[in-house]
């Protein structure tokens, strides 16, 4: 018979009780924080709040292991682990993979407040350690990526911030600002415009080196790969001067178009998730919950990454900027990349103002969105079939016919007489270019 203290349900009850007490303490601390006036007192309360949050997180980490009905056989492997304390080994010998310990929380004069903490040993302890190490390494990698991008943005802003302000004042660049906001990119308009200018300058310098190389040398398909140019300098200049214009121009256009393309991609991701999220919202709204809480729940689930960013922005407008729910909905409707999400926001604000039934609104909207989603999937399937037929004709049949023609021209001596290596290089480049064009076209078609 299982002792009461070893019963998982008993342990779970204890964890829930400790979590409730932590939440009550947090509520008291936040109330005390609002009433406090001195900075020292606020700092002290904030530290206590952080401690309570840490203890609450620890309690949450224990739940999956406590409710697991299977006890992992960790006794032998854990006893071999030299890092285990005597207390942990003793617990494992008793057949337990956990133990409780009194941990001091805070002291007020001579009185010390403590609480019981549940400690896991054996494989469970090792699993938690590995999970936390993995999360820590992932966070460090994200920080490194952000640091690299932010450093580049800082350098760009130092060099080109004044020119960027002047350009953004022009009507031609107004769309760039709007696309940056709707694409959810972590750049300010001035910062991103500065990055465009710096990257264009770098491409101009790189293009200059490439231009100088091809001004004096040729690149061939056979050994030796690099040969000295035999034409005069004037003739050679006319052949390769376009590199100096094309390299920076393409770089500028690609970076200028990137926010627009990212906005379209973001729109597609939102509209893929929206029908299912709306069904979820319809189910939640049936409990007569506050409409703001509906968006909080959907954002916290983590099941809808694209919508999560949009809903977090909506909640920030309410909680941080002090906007009321209806105005926040209207504002986000103007600044979202998805027309369907904007319609949902506008429809919800109208329903709230008119005192309509939210459950009915979400239910009808989810039916409409799901029907439109099914139609889009059918269209995408038919388009994929058409593209497959075109792809087979263009990528497989056309290069073969072109290669046969080039070989016949070489053998007969008519027209162009290219070497076998050059013909092979032309075929590889042609197939690669056609594949790249098809991938871009399918990607853009999918994002519409």
N, C-alpha and C positions, 0 to 999 in steps of 0.2 A: 504493500500500500504506500502511495506517495505521501510524504509528509506535506503538511499545508504550506510550509515555507519553500518547498521544492516544486510546488504546483505552478505551472506556467501562468494559469489564470490568476493565481494569487499574486505572482510577481508582476503581471501586467496591471493588476489593480493598484499595486503599490506605485508603479511607474506613473500611472494616470493621476493618482493622488498627488505625487510629487510635482507633476507637470501643472496640475491645477493650482497648487500652492505657489509655484514659480510665476504663473500667469497673474495670480492675485497680487503677488509682490511687485510684478512689473507695473500693474495698473496703479498701485499705490505710489510707486516711484515716479511714474509719469505725471500723476496728479501733483506730487510734491515738487516736481521739476517746473511745472507751470506756475506754481505759487512762489517759488524761490526767486530772490532778487539778486543776491550776490553771486559773482562769477565763481568763487571758490566752492560755494555750496552746490552750484550747478555742475561743476566739474566732478565733485565727489559723487553726486547722484548719478551722473552719466557713467562713471566707472562701475557703480553698483548695478546699473542697468545692464551693462555689458557682461558682468559676471553672471547675472541671472539668465541672460540669453545663452551664454556658454553652457550653463547647467541644463537649460531646456533642450539645447541641441544634443547634449550627451544623453539625456533621457530618451530622446527620439531615436538615437542610434541604437539603443538597447532593444527597442520593440521588436524588430524583425527576428532577432535571435531568441527572444523570450517566447514568442508565439510559434516558433518553429517546433512542431511536435517531434521531430526526429533529433535525437541527441547524436552529434557527430562523434565517432569513436576517437577521441583525442588523447586518451590516457597515456598510451605507450609513447607516441610521438612527442607529446608535451613533456613527459618525464625525461626524455633525452635532451630537451632544450635546456642548456645551461643558464639561459637568461631568466628562467622562471624562479620566482622567490620560493622560499620554504612554505609560505602560506598558500601559494598557488599549487604547489605540488601536493600539499596535504589535502586541499579541496578536491584535486583530481583523484587522489587515492580513495576518497569517499564516494567517487562516482559523480561529482559535480563539475560542471564547466563554467562556474561562476562563483563569486563570493561577494558579500556585502562588507562595506567598510565605512566608518564614520569619517566625514570630511568636513573640516571647519569652514564655515561660510564667512562670518564676520564677527567682530567682537565689539561690545559696547561696555566699556569699563572693564570690570572683572568677569562679566558674563560673556560666554562664548556660544555663539549659535552654530550648530553643525547639522548635517543631514546625512542620511545613508545613501551611498553610491553603490551601484551594482557593477562589479568588474568581471569581465570575461577573460578566460584563460584558454590556452591551447590554440587550436586552429582558428577559433573564432577571433581570438585576440590578434593573431597573425593576419587574418583576412581584413580586419578593420584597419590594421597598420598599412597594409598594401593599398587598400582603397584610398586612404588618406594621402599616401605618398603619390598615388596616381593623380588624384585631384590637385595636389600641390604642384606636380610637374606640369600638368595641363595649364594651370593658372600662370605658371612662370613662362611657358611658351607663348601664351596669349599676351602677357605683359611685354615680352621681347618684341613680338610683332608690332604691337601698338607703339612701343618706344621707337622702333625703326621708322615707322610711318610718321610719328609725331616729330622726330628730329628732322626728317626731310621737309615736313610742312613748315617747321620753324625756320629752317635755312631759306626756304622759298619765300616766306613772308618777309624776312629781313631784307632780302634782295629786291623783291618785286611788289611789296605791299602798296606802295604809292601808285605804281602803274596799274595794279589790279583794281584799286578804287576808281581810278579814272575810267578804265574799261567797263567796269560793272555799272558805272553811271550811264553808259550808253544803252539805248533801248535794245540793241542787237543781243545783249547778254542777259536780258531779264529772264529769258527762258531757262538759262543755266541755273540761276538762283532757285527758281521754282522746282526744277528737276532735282537739284541737290536735296531740297527739303522733302520731296515726295519719295526719293530713292532711299531715305534713311541712312545716308552716308554721314560718317562722323567728321565732316569737314565744314568749316565756315565758307561762304562764297568767296571771300577775299583769300583765304588760305588755299582753297582749291584752284582759284585762278592763278595764284602765285606759283603753285605746283605745275600748272600747265605751261606757264612761261619758262620756268626753270628747266623742265623736261624738254621743251622745244629748243632751248639754247643748247642743252647737252646733245640732243639729236643733230643739231646743226654742226657742232664740233666733231661728232662721230662721222657725220656725212662728209665733212671736210677731209678727214683722214682717208675715208673710202674713195673720195674723188681724187685725191692725190695719188693713191695707189693705182687706180685704173687709168690715171693720166699717163703713167709710165710703164704699166705692166698689163699683161693679158692673163686671164684665168681660163685654162683649158680643161678638157675632159680626159686627156691622156697624159702620160709622163713625158716631159716634166710638166707639173700642174701650172706652174707660174713661168711665163716667158716675157721677155722685154718687148714692148710695143715698137712696131716698125714704122708706123705712120708719123707724119709731122705733128708737131705740138698743136698747131691750129686745128688740124683735122681731128686729133684725139680729143681736144677740148670740146669741140662741137658734139662729139659722141657721148661724153660722160658728164657734161655740165649739169644735166637734169638732176643728178644725185643731190647737188647742193640745194635744189628747190624742193624736190620730192620728199626727202627725209624729214625736214622740219614741218613741212605742210601736212604730211600724213600723221605725224606725231601729234600736232595741234588738233587736227580733226578727230583723231581717235579719242584723245583725252576730253575734248569738248563734247563728243557724243556719248562718252561712257556714262555720265549721270542719267541721260535719257534712256539708254539701253538698260541700265540697272533699275530705273523706275519701271520700265515695262516688265522686266523680270520679276520685280517685287509685286507688281500688279497681278501677274500670273500666279505667283505663289499664294498671295492672299485669296484670290478667287478660287483656287483649288481647295483651300482649307475652309472657306467661308460657309458652304452648304452644311458641312458636318458640325462646325462650330455653332451655327445657328440652331441646329437640332439640339445640341447640348444646352444652349442658352434657353431654348423653349422648355426643356425638362426642368432646368433650375428655376425658371420664372414661375413654374407651377406651385412652388412653395411659398409664394407671396413675399419673396425676399426683396430687399432694396435693390433697384436696378444697377446702382454702382457696384454692389457686391457681385452681381452676375459677371461683370467684366473682370473683377478681381479674381474670381474663381477660375475663369477661363484662362486668364494670364498666368495663374499659379500652377495650372495643370502641366504646362510644358508640352502639350500635345500639338499645339498650333504655333510653331516658331515665328512665322511671318506675322500672324495676327497678334502674337504676344507683344511685339514691338509697337504695333499700332495702339493696342489697348493700354500699354504702359504709358504712352504719350497722353492718352485720354485721361488716365488716372492722375498723371502728374499735373495736368491742367487744373484738376479739381483739388488735389491735396496740396500741391506746392504753390500754384498761382492763385488759388482761391476762387476759381471760376465755378459758377453753378453748373449742374449736370447738363442742362439743355444747351446753354451757350457753349460748353465744352464740346458737345456733340456736333453742333453747327460749325465750330472752328475746325475740328478734326475732319469734318466732311469736306471742307475747302482745301485741306492740306494733305489728304491721303491720295495715294497713287491709283487706288481702285475705285472705279465708278460705282460698282455694286456695293462696296463697303460704305461709300458716301451716301448712297440711296438708303442703306440700312440705318446709318446715323440720322439722316434727315427724317426718315419715317418714324424712327423711335422718338425723336424730339417732338414731332407732331403728335404722336400717340400720347406721350406724357402730358403735353400741354392741353390736349383735349380730354384727358381722363379716360383714355381707351384701355382695353384689356391687353396687357403686355404678353400674356401667354398666347392669346389668339394671334397677336401681331407676329411673334416669333415663329409660331406654328405655320402660318400662311407664308411668311417670308422664306422659311426653310423649304417648304414644298416648291415654291417658285425657283429658288436657287438650285435645288437638287435636280429639278427638271431641266433647267438651263445647262447644268453641269453634264447631265447625260447626253443632251444634244451636242454639246461641244466635244465630248468624247467620241461620239459617233462620227462627227465631221473629221476629227483628227485621225480616226481609223481609216476612213475613206481616202483622206489626203495622203496618208502614209502608203497606201496601196498604189496610188497614182505616182508618187515620188519614187517608189521602188521600181516601177516599170520604166520611168524616165532614167533612173540611175543605171539600170542594167544596159539600156540602149546607149547612153552617153559615155559611161565609164568603162564598159567592157567592149562593146562593139566598135565605137568610134576610134579609140586608140589603136585597136588591131588593124582597122582599115587604113588609118593614117600611117602606121608603121609599114604596112605592105606597100603603100604608095611611095614612101620615102626610099624603101629598099629597091623598088622597081626603077625609080628615078636615078638612084646611085648606079645600078647595074647598066642602065641604058645610056647614062651620061647626059640625060636631058634635065634641064632646069637645075635645081639645087643638087649638089653632089656632096653629101655629108658622110663623115666616117661613121662606122658602126657604134663607136663610143658616144659620138655626139647624138646619134639617133636614139640611143638608149637613154641618154641624159634628158633629151627632149621629152621622151615618153614618161619618164619618172616624174619630171616637173609638171607635165600636163595632167597626169593622173592625180598628183598631189594637189594641184591647184583646183581641179574639178571637185575633188573630195572636200576641200576646204570650203568652196563656194556652196556645195550641197549642205554641209554641216551648218554653215552660217544661215542659209535659207531656212532649213528645218528648225533651227533654234529660234529665229525671228518669227517663224510661222507659229511655233508652239507658244511664244510669249505674247501673241496678240490676244 
